[in-house]
Amino acid sequence: MHRPWLKEKVYDAKRKRTVDLVKSSIDALLKDRRPVSLASVVARSRQIDPGQKGISETAILHNQEARSYYQQHRSWRSKSRKRPGKHARHIENVAALIKPGRNIAHVRYKYLKFSKAELVERLLVLEQAHASLQETWLRSAEDVMEWRLRAERAEAQCDHTESR
């Protein structure tokens, strides 16, 4: 159901209250030279609000005007995603560097510090190395089988020649 009177009388007033509290809370934080974060804005809004009710983080994030004002003044800035992780390195020879007797707990701890992209890259390199090693092993096994069959044929031929 569409109820325009509800929007005008209830929701617009709530939106305006949220925006007013966010602006006054952020201005107070900036005046006091305090960091502006969602948590600090919520805490300050409770101090400023005459009813001591304040506003919630979701109210800030769901109100476009309040969110915009918060994002302009927040202390935290998102980091650029283009920088490589601290664990980024050349991992082409990773498979050759793995020792069979390594400390698994230490390796697990190290992997937990990797980013998802780094783990995916490492997994792809190891899968490729595994596929290459498996192909080499199969070729070697095929060669051994071929030489064994040749040896058996030669032995059978020798046995056949000696029995004449």
Buried (B, 14 or more C-beta within 10 A) or exposed (E): EEEEEEEEEEEEEEBEBBBBBBBBBBBBBEEEEBEBBBEBBBBBBBEBBEEEEBBEEEBBEEBEEBBEBBEEBBEEEEEEEEEEBEBEEEBEEBBEEEEEEEEEEEEEEEEEEBBEEBBEBBEEBBEEBEEEEEEEEEEEEEEEEEEEEEEEEEEEEEEEEEEE
